[in-house]
Amino acid sequence: MNNHKELKIWKRFIKLALSVYKATKFFPSEGMFGLTSQIRRCSVSVPSNIAEGAGRRGNKKFLQFLGIAYGSLCELETQLIISLE
């Protein structure tokens, strides 16, 4: 498959993960630790799954991992919405 470091989508989600880490640094510590931790894990999960899928043989496996990455992205979106509320 492709070298994941050459994929534009992987590069974009690396930037997103870095932005999430910077933004969550300013989250209040009381009561938000679990949510902050989960938001950070999800943001890292997206490019990680893209990289893992790119490292597998065949498009079918790559598509499977893209689906997992999308699921993590949906989870991240939900948690960000909760944190804003």
Protein Blocks (a to p, Z undefined) as FASTA:
>chain_A
ZZfklpmklmmmmmmmmmmmmmmmmpcfehplmmmmmmmmmmmmmmmmmmmmmmpgcjkl
mmmmmmmmmmmmmmmmmmmmmmmZZ
